[in-house]
Amino acid sequence: MSEMLPSRLGWNNVAVEDEIIRGYADEMKNFIESIYYDQKPHSDFQLAYDTMKIIYSTYKSAEIGHSVDIK
């Protein structure tokens, strides 16, 4: 992945099964199975919404220098 670069300093080795390690394969499998078996998926909009609130609050907290309440 670092072909023709003058140095490999600071570069990570490529993970061969990156999609599996990061959970993409399981996420897609759950999505397909939830449609096929007419079941609720493991994650939904509410999980995505809550995750984004947490991420935003951590950035805001770092910006202002103290804790931020999540509502």
mmCIF file as Biopython writes it, N, C-alpha, C and O atoms, coordinates in Angstrom:
data_model
#
loop_
_atom_site.group_PDB
_atom_site.id
_atom_site.type_symbol
_atom_site.label_atom_id
_atom_site.label_alt_id
_atom_site.label_comp_id
_atom_site.label_asym_id
_atom_site.label_entity_id
_atom_site.label_seq_id
_atom_site.pdbx_PDB_ins_code
_atom_site.Cartn_x
_atom_site.Cartn_y
_atom_site.Cartn_z
_atom_site.occupancy
_atom_site.B_iso_or_equiv
_atom_site.auth_seq_id
_atom_site.auth_asym_id
_atom_site.pdbx_PDB_model_num
ATOM 1   N N  . MET A ? 1  ? 0.818   -1.203  0.000  1.0 0.0 1  A 1 
ATOM 2   C CA . MET A ? 1  ? 0.000   0.000   0.000  1.0 0.0 1  A 1 
ATOM 3   C C  . MET A ? 1  ? 0.857   1.259   0.000  1.0 0.0 1  A 1 
ATOM 4   O O  . MET A ? 1  ? 0.340   2.357   -0.210 1.0 0.0 1  A 1 
ATOM 5   N N  . SER A ? 2  ? 2.117   1.120   0.225  1.0 0.0 2  A 1 
ATOM 6   C CA . SER A ? 2  ? 2.976   2.305   0.254  1.0 0.0 2  A 1 
ATOM 7   C C  . SER A ? 2  ? 3.955   2.295   -0.916 1.0 0.0 2  A 1 
ATOM 8   O O  . SER A ? 2  ? 5.080   2.780   -0.793 1.0 0.0 2  A 1 
ATOM 9   N N  . GLU A ? 3  ? 3.535   1.754   -2.031 1.0 0.0 3  A 1 
ATOM 10  C CA . GLU A ? 3  ? 4.386   1.661   -3.213 1.0 0.0 3  A 1 
ATOM 11  C C  . GLU A ? 3  ? 4.765   3.051   -3.708 1.0 0.0 3  A 1 
ATOM 12  O O  . GLU A ? 3  ? 3.927   3.951   -3.776 1.0 0.0 3  A 1 
ATOM 13  N N  . MET A ? 4  ? 6.013   3.208   -4.045 1.0 0.0 4  A 1 
ATOM 14  C CA . MET A ? 4  ? 6.583   4.431   -4.616 1.0 0.0 4  A 1 
ATOM 15  C C  . MET A ? 4  ? 6.602   5.610   -3.642 1.0 0.0 4  A 1 
ATOM 16  O O  . MET A ? 4  ? 6.746   6.754   -4.076 1.0 0.0 4  A 1 
ATOM 17  N N  . LEU A ? 5  ? 6.462   5.365   -2.363 1.0 0.0 5  A 1 
ATOM 18  C CA . LEU A ? 5  ? 6.611   6.420   -1.382 1.0 0.0 5  A 1 
ATOM 19  C C  . LEU A ? 5  ? 8.061   6.451   -0.920 1.0 0.0 5  A 1 
ATOM 20  O O  . LEU A ? 5  ? 8.705   5.404   -0.848 1.0 0.0 5  A 1 
ATOM 21  N N  . PRO A ? 6  ? 8.581   7.617   -0.610 1.0 0.0 6  A 1 
ATOM 22  C CA . PRO A ? 6  ? 9.981   7.685   -0.198 1.0 0.0 6  A 1 
ATOM 23  C C  . PRO A ? 6  ? 10.252  7.001   1.148  1.0 0.0 6  A 1 
ATOM 24  O O  . PRO A ? 6  ? 11.377  6.576   1.413  1.0 0.0 6  A 1 
ATOM 25  N N  . SER A ? 7  ? 9.235   6.899   1.984  1.0 0.0 7  A 1 
ATOM 26  C CA . SER A ? 7  ? 9.409   6.305   3.299  1.0 0.0 7  A 1 
ATOM 27  C C  . SER A ? 7  ? 8.108   5.638   3.735  1.0 0.0 7  A 1 
ATOM 28  O O  . SER A ? 7  ? 7.020   6.048   3.330  1.0 0.0 7  A 1 
ATOM 29  N N  . ARG A ? 8  ? 8.234   4.605   4.566  1.0 0.0 8  A 1 
ATOM 30  C CA . ARG A ? 8  ? 7.046   3.948   5.114  1.0 0.0 8  A 1 
ATOM 31  C C  . ARG A ? 8  ? 6.775   4.402   6.544  1.0 0.0 8  A 1 
ATOM 32  O O  . ARG A ? 8  ? 5.910   3.836   7.212  1.0 0.0 8  A 1 
ATOM 33  N N  . LEU A ? 9  ? 7.483   5.392   7.019  1.0 0.0 9  A 1 
ATOM 34  C CA . LEU A ? 9  ? 7.345   5.893   8.369  1.0 0.0 9  A 1 
ATOM 35  C C  . LEU A ? 9  ? 5.924   6.419   8.601  1.0 0.0 9  A 1 
ATOM 36  O O  . LEU A ? 9  ? 5.438   7.270   7.855  1.0 0.0 9  A 1 
ATOM 37  N N  . GLY A ? 10 ? 5.272   5.906   9.634  1.0 0.0 10 A 1 
ATOM 38  C CA . GLY A ? 10 ? 3.939   6.361   9.984  1.0 0.0 10 A 1 
ATOM 39  C C  . GLY A ? 10 ? 2.807   5.626   9.286  1.0 0.0 10 A 1 
ATOM 40  O O  . GLY A ? 10 ? 1.638   5.896   9.560  1.0 0.0 10 A 1 
ATOM 41  N N  . TRP A ? 11 ? 3.132   4.701   8.390  1.0 0.0 11 A 1 
ATOM 42  C CA . TRP A ? 11 ? 2.086   3.965   7.669  1.0 0.0 11 A 1 
ATOM 43  C C  . TRP A ? 11 ? 1.800   2.656   8.383  1.0 0.0 11 A 1 
ATOM 44  O O  . TRP A ? 11 ? 2.708   2.039   8.941  1.0 0.0 11 A 1 
ATOM 45  N N  . ASN A ? 12 ? 0.542   2.226   8.369  1.0 0.0 12 A 1 
ATOM 46  C CA . ASN A ? 12 ? 0.148   0.957   8.964  1.0 0.0 12 A 1 
ATOM 47  C C  . ASN A ? 12 ? 0.114   -0.126  7.901  1.0 0.0 12 A 1 
ATOM 48  O O  . ASN A ? 12 ? -0.083  0.149   6.718  1.0 0.0 12 A 1 
ATOM 49  N N  . ASN A ? 13 ? 0.310   -1.362  8.343  1.0 0.0 13 A 1 
ATOM 50  C CA . ASN A ? 13 ? 0.152   -2.481  7.425  1.0 0.0 13 A 1 
ATOM 51  C C  . ASN A ? 13 ? -1.333  -2.690  7.134  1.0 0.0 13 A 1 
ATOM 52  O O  . ASN A ? 13 ? -2.186  -2.428  7.983  1.0 0.0 13 A 1 
ATOM 53  N N  . VAL A ? 14 ? -1.623  -3.155  5.952  1.0 0.0 14 A 1 
ATOM 54  C CA . VAL A ? 14 ? -3.007  -3.368  5.536  1.0 0.0 14 A 1 
ATOM 55  C C  . VAL A ? 14 ? -3.550  -4.632  6.198  1.0 0.0 14 A 1 
ATOM 56  O O  . VAL A ? 14 ? -2.868  -5.656  6.242  1.0 0.0 14 A 1 
ATOM 57  N N  . ALA A ? 15 ? -4.778  -4.558  6.714  1.0 0.0 15 A 1 
ATOM 58  C CA . ALA A ? 15 ? -5.446  -5.741  7.244  1.0 0.0 15 A 1 
ATOM 59  C C  . ALA A ? 15 ? -6.112  -6.459  6.080  1.0 0.0 15 A 1 
ATOM 60  O O  . ALA A ? 15 ? -6.912  -5.865  5.358  1.0 0.0 15 A 1 
ATOM 61  N N  . VAL A ? 16 ? -5.790  -7.714  5.896  1.0 0.0 16 A 1 
ATOM 62  C CA . VAL A ? 16 ? -6.307  -8.468  4.764  1.0 0.0 16 A 1 
ATOM 63  C C  . VAL A ? 16 ? -7.827  -8.597  4.845  1.0 0.0 16 A 1 
ATOM 64  O O  . VAL A ? 16 ? -8.510  -8.485  3.827  1.0 0.0 16 A 1 
ATOM 65  N N  . GLU A ? 17 ? -8.349  -8.825  6.013  1.0 0.0 17 A 1 
ATOM 66  C CA . GLU A ? 17 ? -9.793  -9.004  6.188  1.0 0.0 17 A 1 
ATOM 67  C C  . GLU A ? 17 ? -10.379 -7.803  6.931  1.0 0.0 17 A 1 
ATOM 68  O O  . GLU A ? 17 ? -11.079 -7.964  7.931  1.0 0.0 17 A 1 
ATOM 69  N N  . ASP A ? 18 ? -10.093 -6.616  6.442  1.0 0.0 18 A 1 
ATOM 70  C CA . ASP A ? 18 ? -10.510 -5.388  7.097  1.0 0.0 18 A 1 
ATOM 71  C C  . ASP A ? 18 ? -12.020 -5.301  7.267  1.0 0.0 18 A 1 
ATOM 72  O O  . ASP A ? 18 ? -12.494 -4.847  8.309  1.0 0.0 18 A 1 
ATOM 73  N N  . GLU A ? 19 ? -12.785 -5.725  6.266  1.0 0.0 19 A 1 
ATOM 74  C CA . GLU A ? 19 ? -14.245 -5.650  6.342  1.0 0.0 19 A 1 
ATOM 75  C C  . GLU A ? 19 ? -14.782 -6.533  7.465  1.0 0.0 19 A 1 
ATOM 76  O O  . GLU A ? 19 ? -15.741 -6.164  8.143  1.0 0.0 19 A 1 
ATOM 77  N N  . ILE A ? 20 ? -14.167 -7.691  7.662  1.0 0.0 20 A 1 
ATOM 78  C CA . ILE A ? 20 ? -14.609 -8.606  8.714  1.0 0.0 20 A 1 
ATOM 79  C C  . ILE A ? 20 ? -14.207 -8.067  10.081 1.0 0.0 20 A 1 
ATOM 80  O O  . ILE A ? 20 ? -15.000 -8.103  11.022 1.0 0.0 20 A 1 
ATOM 81  N N  . ILE A ? 21 ? -12.988 -7.572  10.192 1.0 0.0 21 A 1 
ATOM 82  C CA . ILE A ? 21 ? -12.495 -7.058  11.471 1.0 0.0 21 A 1 
ATOM 83  C C  . ILE A ? 21 ? -13.336 -5.868  11.937 1.0 0.0 21 A 1 
ATOM 84  O O  . ILE A ? 21 ? -13.618 -5.746  13.129 1.0 0.0 21 A 1 
ATOM 85  N N  . ARG A ? 22 ? -13.730 -5.009  11.033 1.0 0.0 22 A 1 
ATOM 86  C CA . ARG A ? 22 ? -14.517 -3.823  11.389 1.0 0.0 22 A 1 
ATOM 87  C C  . ARG A ? 22 ? -16.005 -4.116  11.539 1.0 0.0 22 A 1 
ATOM 88  O O  . ARG A ? 22 ? -16.753 -3.233  11.959 1.0 0.0 22 A 1 
ATOM 89  N N  . GLY A ? 23 ? -16.461 -5.321  11.212 1.0 0.0 23 A 1 
ATOM 90  C CA . GLY A ? 23 ? -17.848 -5.694  11.434 1.0 0.0 23 A 1 
ATOM 91  C C  . GLY A ? 23 ? -18.767 -5.506  10.255 1.0 0.0 23 A 1 
ATOM 92  O O  . GLY A ? 23 ? -19.969 -5.739  10.375 1.0 0.0 23 A 1 
ATOM 93  N N  . TYR A ? 24 ? -18.229 -5.082  9.092  1.0 0.0 24 A 1 
ATOM 94  C CA . TYR A ? 24 ? -19.096 -4.834  7.937  1.0 0.0 24 A 1 
ATOM 95  C C  . TYR A ? 24 ? -19.818 -6.089  7.485  1.0 0.0 24 A 1 
ATOM 96  O O  . TYR A ? 24 ? -20.990 -6.024  7.115  1.0 0.0 24 A 1 
ATOM 97  N N  . ALA A ? 25 ? -19.148 -7.222  7.506  1.0 0.0 25 A 1 
ATOM 98  C CA . ALA A ? 25 ? -19.771 -8.472  7.046  1.0 0.0 25 A 1 
ATOM 99  C C  . ALA A ? 25 ? -20.931 -8.852  7.958  1.0 0.0 25 A 1 
ATOM 100 O O  . ALA A ? 25 ? -21.994 -9.238  7.473  1.0 0.0 25 A 1 
ATOM 101 N N  . ASP A ? 26 ? -20.741 -8.749  9.268  1.0 0.0 26 A 1 
ATOM 102 C CA . ASP A ? 26 ? -21.818 -9.073  10.214 1.0 0.0 26 A 1 
ATOM 103 C C  . ASP A ? 26 ? -22.964 -8.071  10.114 1.0 0.0 26 A 1 
ATOM 104 O O  . ASP A ? 26 ? -24.132 -8.439  10.241 1.0 0.0 26 A 1 
ATOM 105 N N  . GLU A ? 27 ? -22.626 -6.817  9.889  1.0 0.0 27 A 1 
ATOM 106 C CA . GLU A ? 27 ? -23.662 -5.795  9.749  1.0 0.0 27 A 1 
ATOM 107 C C  . GLU A ? 27 ? -24.541 -6.087  8.520  1.0 0.0 27 A 1 
ATOM 108 O O  . GLU A ? 27 ? -25.767 -6.012  8.601  1.0 0.0 27 A 1 
ATOM 109 N N  . MET A ? 28 ? -23.918 -6.415  7.404  1.0 0.0 28 A 1 
ATOM 110 C CA . MET A ? 28 ? -24.667 -6.727  6.184  1.0 0.0 28 A 1 
ATOM 111 C C  . MET A ? 28 ? -25.471 -8.015  6.354  1.0 0.0 28 A 1 
ATOM 112 O O  . MET A ? 28 ? -26.612 -8.103  5.900  1.0 0.0 28 A 1 
ATOM 113 N N  . LYS A ? 29 ? -24.878 -9.007  7.006  1.0 0.0 29 A 1 
ATOM 114 C CA . LYS A ? 29 ? -25.591 -10.263 7.245  1.0 0.0 29 A 1 
ATOM 115 C C  . LYS A ? 29 ? -26.835 -10.013 8.091  1.0 0.0 29 A 1 
ATOM 116 O O  . LYS A ? 29 ? -27.906 -10.538 7.787  1.0 0.0 29 A 1 
ATOM 117 N N  . ASN A ? 30 ? -26.703 -9.221  9.145  1.0 0.0 30 A 1 
ATOM 118 C CA . ASN A ? 30 ? -27.853 -8.919  10.002 1.0 0.0 30 A 1 
ATOM 119 C C  . ASN A ? 30 ? -28.921 -8.151  9.235  1.0 0.0 30 A 1 
ATOM 120 O O  . ASN A ? 30 ? -30.113 -8.393  9.423  1.0 0.0 30 A 1 
ATOM 121 N N  . PHE A ? 31 ? -28.509 -7.234  8.380  1.0 0.0 31 A 1 
ATOM 122 C CA . PHE A ? 31 ? -29.458 -6.466  7.575  1.0 0.0 31 A 1 
ATOM 123 C C  . PHE A ? 31 ? -30.265 -7.388  6.655  1.0 0.0 31 A 1 
ATOM 124 O O  . PHE A ? 31 ? -31.489 -7.279  6.575  1.0 0.0 31 A 1 
ATOM 125 N N  . ILE A ? 32 ? -29.579 -8.283  5.974  1.0 0.0 32 A 1 
ATOM 126 C CA . ILE A ? 32 ? -30.246 -9.198  5.051  1.0 0.0 32 A 1 
ATOM 127 C C  . ILE A ? 32 ? -31.154 -10.170 5.809  1.0 0.0 32 A 1 
ATOM 128 O O  . ILE A ? 32 ? -32.285 -10.423 5.394  1.0 0.0 32 A 1 
ATOM 129 N N  . GLU A ? 33 ? -30.656 -10.706 6.912  1.0 0.0 33 A 1 
ATOM 130 C CA . GLU A ? 33 ? -31.471 -11.640 7.703  1.0 0.0 33 A 1 
ATOM 131 C C  . GLU A ? 33 ? -32.691 -10.950 8.304  1.0 0.0 33 A 1 
ATOM 132 O O  . GLU A ? 33 ? -33.752 -11.567 8.410  1.0 0.0 33 A 1 
ATOM 133 N N  . SER A ? 34 ? -32.565 -9.695  8.697  1.0 0.0 34 A 1 
ATOM 134 C CA . SER A ? 34 ? -33.720 -8.998  9.271  1.0 0.0 34 A 1 
ATOM 135 C C  . SER A ? 34 ? -34.814 -8.802  8.231  1.0 0.0 34 A 1 
ATOM 136 O O  . SER A ? 34 ? -35.997 -8.819  8.570  1.0 0.0 34 A 1 
ATOM 137 N N  . ILE A ? 35 ? -34.439 -8.616  6.981  1.0 0.0 35 A 1 
ATOM 138 C CA . ILE A ? 35 ? -35.442 -8.513  5.912  1.0 0.0 35 A 1 
ATOM 139 C C  . ILE A ? 35 ? -36.024 -9.888  5.621  1.0 0.0 35 A 1 
ATOM 140 O O  . ILE A ? 35 ? -37.242 -10.046 5.537  1.0 0.0 35 A 1 
ATOM 141 N N  . TYR A ? 36 ? -35.164 -10.869 5.469  1.0 0.0 36 A 1 
ATOM 142 C CA . TYR A ? 36 ? -35.602 -12.215 5.097  1.0 0.0 36 A 1 
ATOM 143 C C  . TYR A ? 36 ? -36.526 -12.831 6.151  1.0 0.0 36 A 1 
ATOM 144 O O  . TYR A ? 36 ? -37.556 -13.414 5.815  1.0 0.0 36 A 1 
ATOM 145 N N  . TYR A ? 37 ? -36.150 -12.697 7.426  1.0 0.0 37 A 1 
ATOM 146 C CA . TYR A ? 37 ? -36.931 -13.302 8.511  1.0 0.0 37 A 1 
ATOM 147 C C  . TYR A ? 37 ? -37.943 -12.330 9.136  1.0 0.0 37 A 1 
ATOM 148 O O  . TYR A ? 37 ? -38.611 -12.670 10.113 1.0 0.0 37 A 1 
ATOM 149 N N  . ASP A ? 38 ? -38.053 -11.124 8.571  1.0 0.0 38 A 1 
ATOM 150 C CA . ASP A ? 38 ? -38.965 -10.100 9.064  1.0 0.0 38 A 1 
ATOM 151 C C  . ASP A ? 38 ? -38.753 -9.852  10.559 1.0 0.0 38 A 1 
ATOM 152 O O  . ASP A ? 38 ? -39.688 -9.916  11.357 1.0 0.0 38 A 1 
ATOM 153 N N  . GLN A ? 39 ? -37.494 -9.568  10.913 1.0 0.0 39 A 1 
ATOM 154 C CA . GLN A ? 39 ? -37.118 -9.299  12.294 1.0 0.0 39 A 1 
ATOM 155 C C  . GLN A ? 39 ? -36.537 -7.890  12.394 1.0 0.0 39 A 1 
ATOM 156 O O  . GLN A ? 39 ? -36.137 -7.295  11.393 1.0 0.0 39 A 1 
ATOM 157 N N  . LYS A ? 40 ? -36.500 -7.376  13.600 1.0 0.0 40 A 1 
ATOM 158 C CA . LYS A ? 40 ? -35.875 -6.080  13.838 1.0 0.0 40 A 1 
ATOM 159 C C  . LYS A ? 40 ? -34.351 -6.245  13.783 1.0 0.0 40 A 1 
ATOM 160 O O  . LYS A ? 40 ? -33.820 -7.173  14.393 1.0 0.0 40 A 1 
ATOM 161 N N  . PRO A ? 41 ? -33.638 -5.372  13.072 1.0 0.0 41 A 1 
ATOM 162 C CA . PRO A ? 41 ? -32.170 -5.475  13.031 1.0 0.0 41 A 1 
ATOM 163 C C  . PRO A ? 41 ? -31.551 -5.134  14.386 1.0 0.0 41 A 1 
ATOM 164 O O  . PRO A ? 41 ? -32.199 -4.522  15.235 1.0 0.0 41 A 1 
ATOM 165 N N  . HIS A ? 42 ? -30.306 -5.530  14.580 1.0 0.0 42 A 1 
ATOM 166 C CA . HIS A ? 42 ? -29.610 -5.252  15.844 1.0 0.0 42 A 1 
ATOM 167 C C  . HIS A ? 42 ? -29.438 -3.756  16.074 1.0 0.0 42 A 1 
ATOM 168 O O  . HIS A ? 42 ? -29.501 -3.293  17.212 1.0 0.0 42 A 1 
ATOM 169 N N  . SER A ? 43 ? -29.221 -3.001  15.009 1.0 0.0 43 A 1 
ATOM 170 C CA . SER A ? 43 ? -29.078 -1.555  15.144 1.0 0.0 43 A 1 
ATOM 171 C C  . SER A ? 43 ? -30.180 -0.875  14.337 1.0 0.0 43 A 1 
ATOM 172 O O  . SER A ? 43 ? -30.719 -1.437  13.383 1.0 0.0 43 A 1 
ATOM 173 N N  . ASP A ? 44 ? -30.498 0.347   14.748 1.0 0.0 44 A 1 
ATOM 174 C CA . ASP A ? 44 ? -31.546 1.086   14.070 1.0 0.0 44 A 1 
ATOM 175 C C  . ASP A ? 44 ? -31.223 2.575   14.110 1.0 0.0 44 A 1 
ATOM 176 O O  . ASP A ? 44 ? -30.132 2.973   14.519 1.0 0.0 44 A 1 
ATOM 177 N N  . PHE A ? 45 ? -32.186 3.395   13.680 1.0 0.0 45 A 1 
ATOM 178 C CA . PHE A ? 45 ? -31.963 4.835   13.650 1.0 0.0 45 A 1 
ATOM 179 C C  . PHE A ? 45 ? -31.673 5.381   15.045 1.0 0.0 45 A 1 
ATOM 180 O O  . PHE A ? 45 ? -30.826 6.262   15.198 1.0 0.0 45 A 1 
ATOM 181 N N  . GLN A ? 46 ? -32.359 4.874   16.053 1.0 0.0 46 A 1 
ATOM 182 C CA . GLN A ? 46 ? -32.155 5.385   17.409 1.0 0.0 46 A 1 
ATOM 183 C C  . GLN A ? 46 ? -30.712 5.171   17.868 1.0 0.0 46 A 1 
ATOM 184 O O  . GLN A ? 46 ? -30.127 6.052   18.497 1.0 0.0 46 A 1 
ATOM 185 N N  . LEU A ? 47 ? -30.137 4.015   17.561 1.0 0.0 47 A 1 
ATOM 186 C CA . LEU A ? 47 ? -28.740 3.757   17.912 1.0 0.0 47 A 1 
ATOM 187 C C  . LEU A ? 47 ? -27.816 4.719   17.179 1.0 0.0 47 A 1 
ATOM 188 O O  . LEU A ? 47 ? -26.880 5.252   17.774 1.0 0.0 47 A 1 
ATOM 189 N N  . ALA A ? 48 ? -28.069 4.947   15.897 1.0 0.0 48 A 1 
ATOM 190 C CA . ALA A ? 48 ? -27.257 5.890   15.123 1.0 0.0 48 A 1 
ATOM 191 C C  . ALA A ? 48 ? -27.382 7.306   15.691 1.0 0.0 48 A 1 
ATOM 192 O O  . ALA A ? 48 ? -26.388 8.022   15.810 1.0 0.0 48 A 1 
ATOM 193 N N  . TYR A ? 49 ? -28.606 7.703   16.040 1.0 0.0 49 A 1 
ATOM 194 C CA . TYR A ? 49 ? -28.858 9.034   16.601 1.0 0.0 49 A 1 
ATOM 195 C C  . TYR A ? 49 ? -28.125 9.206   17.934 1.0 0.0 49 A 1 
ATOM 196 O O  . TYR A ? 49 ? -27.463 10.219  18.155 1.0 0.0 49 A 1 
ATOM 197 N N  . ASP A ? 50 ? -28.245 8.231   18.803 1.0 0.0 50 A 1 
ATOM 198 C CA . ASP A ? 50 ? -27.569 8.304   20.110 1.0 0.0 50 A 1 
ATOM 199 C C  . ASP A ? 50 ? -26.056 8.330   19.946 1.0 0.0 50 A 1 
ATOM 200 O O  . ASP A ? 50 ? -25.370 9.060   20.662 1.0 0.0 50 A 1 
ATOM 201 N N  . THR A ? 51 ? -25.539 7.560   19.032 1.0 0.0 51 A 1 
ATOM 202 C CA . THR A ? 51 ? -24.101 7.534   18.771 1.0 0.0 51 A 1 
ATOM 203 C C  . THR A ? 51 ? -23.612 8.901   18.309 1.0 0.0 51 A 1 
ATOM 204 O O  . THR A ? 51 ? -22.575 9.379   18.768 1.0 0.0 51 A 1 
ATOM 205 N N  . MET A ? 52 ? -24.356 9.532   17.404 1.0 0.0 52 A 1 
ATOM 206 C CA . MET A ? 52 ? -23.960 10.853  16.910 1.0 0.0 52 A 1 
ATOM 207 C C  . MET A ? 52 ? -24.034 11.908  18.013 1.0 0.0 52 A 1 
ATOM 208 O O  . MET A ? 52 ? -23.209 12.820  18.046 1.0 0.0 52 A 1 
ATOM 209 N N  . LYS A ? 53 ? -25.008 11.796  18.912 1.0 0.0 53 A 1 
ATOM 210 C CA . LYS A ? 53 ? -25.077 12.732  20.043 1.0 0.0 53 A 1 
ATOM 211 C C  . LYS A ? 53 ? -23.835 12.598  20.925 1.0 0.0 53 A 1 
ATOM 212 O O  . LYS A ? 53 ? -23.280 13.598  21.382 1.0 0.0 53 A 1 
ATOM 213 N N  . ILE A ? 54 ? -23.408 11.371  21.157 1.0 0.0 54 A 1 
ATOM 214 C CA . ILE A ? 54 ? -22.222 11.146  21.986 1.0 0.0 54 A 1 
ATOM 215 C C  . ILE A ? 54 ? -20.974 11.688  21.306 1.0 0.0 54 A 1 
ATOM 216 O O  . ILE A ? 54 ? -20.150 12.344  21.944 1.0 0.0 54 A 1 
ATOM 217 N N  . ILE A ? 55 ? -20.835 11.418  20.023 1.0 0.0 55 A 1 
ATOM 218 C CA . ILE A ? 55 ? -19.661 11.912  19.282 1.0 0.0 55 A 1 
ATOM 219 C C  . ILE A ? 55 ? -19.644 13.439  19.284 1.0 0.0 55 A 1 
ATOM 220 O O  . ILE A ? 55 ? -18.608 14.050  19.548 1.0 0.0 55 A 1 
ATOM 221 N N  . TYR A ? 56 ? -20.795 14.060  18.989 1.0 0.0 56 A 1 
ATOM 222 C CA . TYR A ? 56 ? -20.865 15.518  18.985 1.0 0.0 56 A 1 
ATOM 223 C C  . TYR A ? 56 ? -20.521 16.093  20.357 1.0 0.0 56 A 1 
ATOM 224 O O  . TYR A ? 56 ? -19.797 17.083  20.457 1.0 0.0 56 A 1 
ATOM 225 N N  . SER A ? 57 ? -21.044 15.469  21.414 1.0 0.0 57 A 1 
ATOM 226 C CA . SER A ? 57 ? -20.785 16.000  22.752 1.0 0.0 57 A 1 
ATOM 227 C C  . SER A ? 57 ? -19.308 15.897  23.130 1.0 0.0 57 A 1 
ATOM 228 O O  . SER A ? 57 ? -18.797 16.762  23.842 1.0 0.0 57 A 1 
ATOM 229 N N  . THR A ? 58 ? -18.621 14.864  22.670 1.0 0.0 58 A 1 
ATOM 230 C CA . THR A ? 58 ? -17.186 14.762  22.977 1.0 0.0 58 A 1 
ATOM 231 C C  . THR A ? 58 ? -16.394 15.854  22.264 1.0 0.0 58 A 1 
ATOM 232 O O  . THR A ? 58 ? -15.476 16.434  22.844 1.0 0.0 58 A 1 
ATOM 233 N N  . TYR A ? 59 ? -16.744 16.137  21.003 1.0 0.0 59 A 1 
ATOM 234 C CA . TYR A ? 59 ? -16.071 17.237  20.290 1.0 0.0 59 A 1 
ATOM 235 C C  . TYR A ? 59 ? -16.380 18.580  20.953 1.0 0.0 59 A 1 
ATOM 236 O O  . TYR A ? 59 ? -15.490 19.413  21.126 1.0 0.0 59 A 1 
ATOM 237 N N  . LYS A ? 60 ? -17.639 18.783  21.319 1.0 0.0 60 A 1 
ATOM 238 C CA . LYS A ? 60 ? -18.032 20.041  21.961 1.0 0.0 60 A 1 
ATOM 239 C C  . LYS A ? 60 ? -17.337 20.194  23.313 1.0 0.0 60 A 1 
ATOM 240 O O  . LYS A ? 60 ? -16.875 21.282  23.657 1.0 0.0 60 A 1 
ATOM 241 N N  . SER A ? 61 ? -17.265 19.112  24.071 1.0 0.0 61 A 1 
ATOM 242 C CA . SER A ? 61 ? -16.589 19.131  25.361 1.0 0.0 61 A 1 
ATOM 243 C C  . SER A ? 61 ? -15.116 19.501  25.207 1.0 0.0 61 A 1 
ATOM 244 O O  . SER A ? 61 ? -14.587 20.303  25.976 1.0 0.0 61 A 1 
ATOM 245 N N  . ALA A ? 62 ? -14.468 18.918  24.219 1.0 0.0 62 A 1 
ATOM 246 C CA . ALA A ? 62 ? -13.057 19.237  23.974 1.0 0.0 62 A 1 
ATOM 247 C C  . ALA A ? 62 ? -12.891 20.699  23.560 1.0 0.0 62 A 1 
ATOM 248 O O  . ALA A ? 62 ? -11.911 21.347  23.927 1.0 0.0 62 A 1 
ATOM 249 N N  . GLU A ? 63 ? -13.852 21.212  22.795 1.0 0.0 63 A 1 
ATOM 250 C CA . GLU A ? 63 ? -13.775 22.599  22.326 1.0 0.0 63 A 1 
ATOM 251 C C  . GLU A ? 63 ? -13.927 23.610  23.466 1.0 0.0 63 A 1 
ATOM 252 O O  . GLU A ? 63 ? -13.198 24.600  23.527 1.0 0.0 63 A 1 
ATOM 253 N N  . ILE A ? 64 ? -14.880 23.352  24.368 1.0 0.0 64 A 1 
ATOM 254 C CA . ILE A ? 64 ? -15.138 24.336  25.421 1.0 0.0 64 A 1 
ATOM 255 C C  . ILE A ? 64 ? -14.388 24.039  26.714 1.0 0.0 64 A 1 
ATOM 256 O O  . ILE A ? 64 ? -14.322 24.894  27.597 1.0 0.0 64 A 1 
ATOM 257 N N  . GLY A ? 65 ? -13.815 22.828  26.840 1.0 0.0 65 A 1 
ATOM 258 C CA . GLY A ? 65 ? -12.961 22.527  27.967 1.0 0.0 65 A 1 
ATOM 259 C C  . GLY A ? 65 ? -13.656 21.995  29.212 1.0 0.0 65 A 1 
ATOM 260 O O  . GLY A ? 65 ? -13.046 21.943  30.280 1.0 0.0 65 A 1 
ATOM 261 N N  . HIS A ? 66 ? -14.905 21.605  29.098 1.0 0.0 66 A 1 
ATOM 262 C CA . HIS A ? 66 ? -15.578 20.956  30.234 1.0 0.0 66 A 1 
ATOM 263 C C  . HIS A ? 66 ? -16.694 20.042  29.723 1.0 0.0 66 A 1 
ATOM 264 O O  . HIS A ? 66 ? -16.990 20.005  28.529 1.0 0.0 66 A 1 
ATOM 265 N N  . SER A ? 67 ? -17.300 19.313  30.650 1.0 0.0 67 A 1 
ATOM 266 C CA . SER A ? 67 ? -18.322 18.321  30.286 1.0 0.0 67 A 1 
ATOM 267 C C  . SER A ? 67 ? -19.530 18.965  29.637 1.0 0.0 67 A 1 
ATOM 268 O O  . SER A ? 67 ? -19.851 20.129  29.878 1.0 0.0 67 A 1 
ATOM 269 N N  . VAL A ? 68 ? -20.186 18.176  28.810 1.0 0.0 68 A 1 
ATOM 270 C CA . VAL A ? 68 ? -21.408 18.597  28.136 1.0 0.0 68 A 1 
ATOM 271 C C  . VAL A ? 68 ? -22.492 17.597  28.477 1.0 0.0 68 A 1 
ATOM 272 O O  . VAL A ? 68 ? -22.282 16.389  28.372 1.0 0.0 68 A 1 
ATOM 273 N N  . ASP A ? 69 ? -23.653 18.092  28.885 1.0 0.0 69 A 1 
ATOM 274 C CA . ASP A ? 69 ? -24.781 17.188  29.147 1.0 0.0 69 A 1 
ATOM 275 C C  . ASP A ? 69 ? -25.403 16.734  27.830 1.0 0.0 69 A 1 
ATOM 276 O O  . ASP A ? 69 ? -25.567 17.518  26.895 1.0 0.0 69 A 1 
ATOM 277 N N  . ILE A ? 70 ? -25.739 15.462  27.784 1.0 0.0 70 A 1 
ATOM 278 C CA . ILE A ? 70 ? -26.414 14.903  26.610 1.0 0.0 70 A 1 
ATOM 279 C C  . ILE A ? 70 ? -27.890 14.809  26.949 1.0 0.0 70 A 1 
ATOM 280 O O  . ILE A ? 70 ? -28.280 14.191  27.939 1.0 0.0 70 A 1 
ATOM 281 N N  . LYS A ? 71 ? -28.692 15.425  26.119 1.0 0.0 71 A 1 
ATOM 282 C CA . LYS A ? 71 ? -30.142 15.406  26.364 1.0 0.0 71 A 1 
ATOM 283 C C  . LYS A ? 71 ? -30.844 14.496  25.396 1.0 0.0 71 A 1 
ATOM 284 O O  . LYS A ? 71 ? -32.066 14.357  25.455 1.0 0.0 71 A 1 
#
